[in-house]
Amino acid sequence: MSAAADPGGRSAGFAQVAVLYSSDSQLRNLLLPYLAGALARREDVLLVISVTAERVLRDALRDAAGSVQWGGPGLSCSRLGRMFGAFGDYLEQRRRAGVPAHVIGEPDSDLSSERLSQYLRHLSMANEVYAAYGCPMLFLWDERRYPPEVMAHVRAVHPLLFGSRGLIVNTEYCAPVDYLTANAPSAPAAPVDLDLDLLLDSADGLAALRRRLRSWGTDAALGDRDTEDIVIAVDEIATNALEHGQPPARVRGWSTADAVFVRVDDHGRTGIPQTTGYIRPPTNARRGRGVWMARHLADVLTTHHSSTGTTVAMRFPR
């Protein structure tokens, strides 16, 4: 394959590419030579893609379909933070093994606008998070599924585009800090009827918060692991609010049929930078792990700042 047509061969190193397609045949034509080349070089390939795209590519690969990895533990759009953390774990394992690897992702077709926005925010930070692994990452976008305004965001978060014109440098690409700042979402409004509403004046209240969160998980019929994820994430954010914000910190929680939500507010005057919590801090770091940990345990985590203080909002799937 020519350099203009190949979004990431053996010598390409890291590349973060949007693969734009508008038909099943175009998807096959774009991806099949790429996958065949990777497999011929005995490189690992991980695909976390839509059911429709997986069917198309499995049929195109035929017997070779068993030579690639289709998803895996933690690799599902049902928990976006965990999925993007698992991408990093996969690439780290391959780096330690000395095996070149490729990641191909695609959002599920049923992502809500809020969750699709979070998916795009993770992709905006991909150059910062994954570049050190030196492996190409391709993200599929079926142009039949998205309106022009969504595709404008897609082009804003990918430095390279791969489609009918081959591989091109994307002139609409926006630097992560600029994209995240310009597209910061509004803080979700808490409903009147709450499952949880606590005020924390100091770290002395954190143990009671953890107990209430575990009880809430039981009442909401969440599994043990999902409950513990919520406990850890909310505890980290509440601790940050007390240490770096201005007490009291207010923790509110509510639930819907498919998710539970937590909002933590404090009166701090300094906001949390939009890029916080995407890059894994060093293992010996004494600070900076709270937002990163919570972001990768939650499905959606957003940070907000206004004249009244700082808000961190989290969504966890049921």
LODO-373430 format. One line per field, with one value per residue (C-alpha): z, y, x; residue in one letter. Coordinates in Angstrom, 1 decimal. Each point is the difference from the previous one (the first is absolute). Example, Ala and Ser with C-alpha at 12.3 -4.5 7.8 and 13.67 -1.06 7.14 Angstrom:
BEGIN
pz (7.8:-0.7)
py (-4.5:3.4)
px (12.3:1.4)
code (A:S)
//
This chain:
BEGIN
pz (0.0:-0.7:2.8:-1.2:0.4:3.2:3.2:2.1:-1.3:1.9:-0.4:0.6:3.8:1.8:-2.0:1.1:-3.0:-0.7:-2.6:-1.8:-1.8:-1.4:-1.2:1.0:-3.2:0.7:3.6:-1.5:-2.6:2.5:2.8:-1.6:-1.6:3.3:2.1:-2.4:0.0:3.8:0.3:-2.7:2.1:3.1:1.8:2.6:-0.9:2.5:-1.3:2.3:-2.6:-0.7:-0.6:-3.6:-0.8:1.7:-2.1:-3.2:0.9:1.3:-3.3:-1.9:2.0:-0.2:1.7:1.0:2.3:2.8:-0.2:1.4:3.4:0.0:3.3:3.4:3.7:0.7:-3.8:-0.5:-0.6:3.0:2.2:-1.9:2.6:0.6:-3.8:-0.7:3.0:-1.4:-3.3:1.9:1.9:-3.3:-1.6:3.1:0.0:-3.6:0.5:2.8:-2.2:-2.9:-2.3:-2.4:0.5:-1.6:1.7:-2.0:1.8:-0.8:2.2:0.5:-2.2:3.1:1.8:1.4:-0.9:3.4:-0.3:-3.6:1.2:2.7:-2.6:-2.2:3.0:0.6:-3.6:0.1:2.7:-1.8:-1.4:3.6:1.6:-2.5:-2.2:2.1:-0.9:-3.7:-1.3:-2.5:1.2:-2.4:0.8:-2.3:-0.8:-2.1:-1.6:-0.6:3.8:0.9:-0.9:-1.4:3.4:1.6:-2.9:0.5:3.5:-1.4:-2.3:2.9:2.2:-2.7:-1.5:-2.9:-2.2:-2.0:-2.6:-3.7:-0.5:1.8:3.1:0.4:2.6:1.5:-0.1:2.3:2.9:3.2:2.9:3.0:2.5:-2.6:-0.9:3.6:1.1:-2.9:0.4:3.8:0.8:2.5:3.5:0.2:2.2:3.0:0.3:3.0:1.1:1.0:1.1:1.8:1.3:2.4:1.2:0.8:2.2:0.3:-0.8:3.2:-2.0:-2.7:1.8:0.4:-3.7:-1.0:2.2:-1.6:-3.5:0.7:1.4:-3.0:-2.3:1.8:-0.2:-3.7:-0.6:-1.3:-0.1:2.5:-2.5:-1.4:3.5:1.0:-3.1:1.0:3.6:-1.1:-2.7:2.2:3.0:-2.2:-1.3:3.4:1.5:-2.8:0.7:3.7:-0.6:-3.0:0.0:2.7:2.4:0.5:-2.8:-1.0:-1.4:-1.7:-1.7:-2.1:-2.3:-3.2:-1.6:-1.6:2.0:3.4:0.2:2.6:0.2:2.3:0.6:2.0:0.3:-1.4:-2.0:-2.3:-2.6:-1.1:-3.5:-2.7:-0.8:3.6:0.6:-3.5:0.4:2.5:2.7:0.9:2.5:2.6:-0.4:3.3:-1.6:-3.2:0.1:1.2:-3.1:-2.2:2.1:0.0:-3.7:-0.8:2.4:-1.2:-3.3:-0.3:2.2:-0.6:1.8:0.3:1.6:0.6:2.3:2.7:-0.1:-1.6:-1.0:-1.0:-1.5:-0.5:-1.7:0.6:-1.9:1.9)
py (0.0:3.5:2.4:2.1:-3.0:-1.6:1.7:-1.9:-2.6:-1.5:3.1:2.6:0.0:1.8:1.4:1.1:-0.4:0.5:-2.6:1.5:-2.3:0.2:-3.6:-3.5:-0.5:3.1:-1.2:-3.3:1.7:2.3:-2.5:-3.4:0.8:1.7:-3.0:-2.4:1.9:0.0:-3.7:-0.8:1.8:-2.0:3.2:-0.1:1.7:0.9:1.0:1.6:1.0:0.0:-3.3:1.0:0.8:-3.1:-2.1:1.7:-0.5:-3.6:-0.9:1.7:-1.6:-3.5:-2.5:2.8:1.5:-2.3:1.6:3.3:0.9:1.1:1.9:-1.4:0.6:3.7:0.7:1.1:3.3:-0.8:1.6:2.6:0.9:-3.7:-0.7:2.8:-1.1:-3.5:1.2:1.3:-3.2:-2.0:2.2:-0.2:-3.8:-0.1:2.4:-2.1:-3.1:1.8:-0.7:2.7:0.6:1.8:1.3:0.5:1.6:1.1:1.4:-2.0:1.1:0.7:2.4:3.0:3.5:0.4:-3.3:0.7:3.3:-1.8:-2.5:2.9:1.7:-3.2:0.0:3.6:-1.0:-3.2:1.7:0.9:-3.3:-2.7:1.5:-1.4:-3.6:0.6:-2.0:1.2:0.6:0.1:1.1:-0.8:2.5:-1.1:3.3:-1.4:0.1:3.5:3.5:2.6:1.7:-3.3:-0.7:3.5:-1.1:-3.2:1.9:2.3:-2.8:-2.0:1.3:-2.5:-1.1:-3.2:-0.3:0.1:2.4:-2.2:1.2:3.8:2.5:1.5:3.8:0.2:-1.8:2.0:-0.3:-1.9:2.8:2.3:-2.6:-1.1:3.7:1.1:-3.0:-0.2:-1.3:1.6:-1.6:-2.3:1.4:-2.2:-1.0:1.0:-3.6:-1.3:-3.4:1.6:3.5:0.5:3.0:-0.7:2.6:-2.0:-3.3:-1.4:-0.4:-2.2:-3.3:0.8:0.9:-3.3:-1.9:1.9:-0.7:-3.7:0.0:1.9:-2.5:-2.8:1.9:0.7:-3.8:0.7:-2.7:0.0:1.1:2.8:1.2:-0.1:2.0:2.7:0.0:0.4:2.6:2.2:-0.3:1.2:3.0:0.9:-0.2:2.4:2.4:0.1:0.3:2.3:1.7:1.8:-2.0:-0.9:-2.5:-1.0:-3.5:-0.8:-3.2:-1.1:-2.8:-0.8:-3.2:-0.5:2.0:1.6:3.5:1.8:3.7:1.4:3.8:2.2:3.7:0.1:2.9:-1.9:-2.3:-3.3:0.2:-1.9:-2.2:-1.3:-3.8:-1.4:-0.7:-2.7:1.7:-1.6:-2.9:2.0:3.1:1.2:2.2:0.1:-3.5:0.7:1.4:-2.5:-2.9:1.3:0.8:-3.6:-1.5:2.1:-0.2:3.7:2.6:3.7:3.0:3.4:3.4:3.1:3.0:-2.2:-2.7:-3.3:-3.0:-3.5:-2.1:-3.7:-2.6:-3.7:-2.6:-2.3)
px (0.0:1.2:0.7:-3.0:-2.3:1.3:-0.9:2.5:2.4:3.0:2.1:-2.8:0.3:-2.8:-2.9:-3.4:-2.3:-3.7:-1.2:-3.0:-2.3:-3.5:-0.7:0.9:2.0:2.0:0.8:1.2:2.1:1.6:0.7:0.5:3.4:1.1:-1.0:1.5:3.3:0.1:-0.7:2.6:2.6:-1.2:-1.2:-2.8:-3.3:-2.7:-3.4:-2.7:-2.6:-3.7:-1.9:-0.7:3.7:1.2:-2.4:1.3:3.7:-0.4:-1.6:2.8:2.8:-1.5:2.3:2.4:-2.7:1.2:3.4:-1.1:-1.4:-3.7:-0.5:0.9:-0.3:-0.8:-0.1:-3.5:-1.8:-2.2:2.7:1.9:2.6:0.9:0.2:2.4:2.1:0.0:1.3:3.1:0.3:-0.1:2.7:2.2:-0.2:1.0:2.8:1.5:-0.3:1.7:-3.0:-1.2:-3.8:-2.9:-3.2:-3.1:-3.0:-3.5:-2.8:-3.1:-3.0:-2.1:2.2:-1.9:1.2:1.5:2.0:1.0:1.4:2.0:1.3:1.2:1.6:2.0:1.0:1.1:2.5:1.2:3.2:1.0:-1.0:1.1:2.7:2.8:-1.0:0.9:-3.0:-2.6:-3.6:-2.9:-3.5:-2.8:-2.8:-3.0:-1.0:-3.5:-0.6:1.0:-1.2:2.5:0.4:1.2:2.4:1.4:1.0:1.4:2.3:1.0:1.4:1.9:3.3:-0.3:-2.9:-0.2:-2.7:-0.7:2.8:2.5:1.9:0.1:1.1:-3.1:0.1:-3.1:1.8:-0.1:2.5:-1.4:0.1:-1.8:-2.6:-0.8:-0.2:-2.2:-2.3:-0.3:-3.5:-2.3:-0.3:-3.0:-2.7:-0.9:-3.6:-2.2:-0.4:3.4:1.2:3.0:0.7:3.0:2.0:3.7:1.8:3.2:1.6:-1.6:-3.2:1.5:-0.5:-3.8:-0.1:1.5:-2.6:-2.8:1.2:0.2:-3.5:-1.2:1.6:-1.9:-3.3:0.6:0.7:3.4:2.6:2.9:2.6:-2.2:-0.7:3.6:0.9:-2.4:1.3:3.6:-0.7:-2.2:2.3:2.9:-2.0:-1.3:3.5:1.2:-2.8:0.9:3.8:0.1:-3.4:-1.8:-2.2:-2.7:-0.2:-3.5:-0.4:-3.3:-1.1:-3.0:-0.9:-1.9:-1.0:3.4:2.5:0.9:1.4:2.1:0.7:2.7:0.1:2.3:0.6:3.6:1.1:2.3:-1.5:1.3:1.7:-2.0:2.9:0.3:-0.3:0.6:3.7:1.0:2.2:3.3:-0.3:2.0:-2.1:-1.4:-2.6:-2.0:-1.4:-3.5:-1.6:1.9:-1.3:-3.6:0.0:1.0:-2.5:-3.0:-1.7:-0.1:1.9:-0.2:1.5:-1.5:0.8:-2.0:-0.1:-1.5:2.6:1.1:-2.2:1.0:-2.9:0.2:-2.2:0.2:-2.0:-2.4)
code (M:S:A:A:A:D:P:G:G:R:S:A:G:F:A:Q:V:A:V:L:Y:S:S:D:S:Q:L:R:N:L:L:L:P:Y:L:A:G:A:L:A:R:R:E:D:V:L:L:V:I:S:V:T:A:E:R:V:L:R:D:A:L:R:D:A:A:G:S:V:Q:W:G:G:P:G:L:S:C:S:R:L:G:R:M:F:G:A:F:G:D:Y:L:E:Q:R:R:R:A:G:V:P:A:H:V:I:G:E:P:D:S:D:L:S:S:E:R:L:S:Q:Y:L:R:H:L:S:M:A:N:E:V:Y:A:A:Y:G:C:P:M:L:F:L:W:D:E:R:R:Y:P:P:E:V:M:A:H:V:R:A:V:H:P:L:L:F:G:S:R:G:L:I:V:N:T:E:Y:C:A:P:V:D:Y:L:T:A:N:A:P:S:A:P:A:A:P:V:D:L:D:L:D:L:L:L:D:S:A:D:G:L:A:A:L:R:R:R:L:R:S:W:G:T:D:A:A:L:G:D:R:D:T:E:D:I:V:I:A:V:D:E:I:A:T:N:A:L:E:H:G:Q:P:P:A:R:V:R:G:W:S:T:A:D:A:V:F:V:R:V:D:D:H:G:R:T:G:I:P:Q:T:T:G:Y:I:R:P:P:T:N:A:R:R:G:R:G:V:W:M:A:R:H:L:A:D:V:L:T:T:H:H:S:S:T:G:T:T:V:A:M:R:F:P:R)
//
